[in-house]
Amino acid sequence: FLSSKIQAQTTDTLGIASVEEKADAIASRMERELSLTKKQTKQVSQLATQRINSLRKKENAVVSIEAINEQTLKKLYTILSSEQYNKYKALRVEIQKQNNDNLKGVQNVTLSADDVELDL
């Protein structure tokens, strides 16, 4: 999942998209990367929409980004098969490594797996 620590990743082509467009793009990518069924893709899109809306509301709430990420991961675990979930976790680690490599030389920035999303 993406936290507020890495704003650069949020200014990609999804930067001007609506919440629904972002959620659909996330679900489509996960469908492609994890071979999701149509039902799983729809569930992931709904989950992504909830997460995006929660993160936007977070500014006015006491809920932390970490809590939102944890909640989303729990829900995602119930949607994916164990094989898909393990592949998802491996892809998150790979993306984390790529992001850390891209941020070398940038001071005071480190990423953890919780800072990364496959876009979810």
Buried (B, 14 or more C-beta within 10 A) or exposed (E): BBBEBBEEBEEEEBEEEEBEEBBBBBBBBBBEBBEBEEEBBBBBBBBBBBBBEBBEEBEEEEEEBEEBBEBBBEBBEEBBEEEBBEBBBEBBEEBBEEBBEEBEEEEEBEBEBBBBBBBB
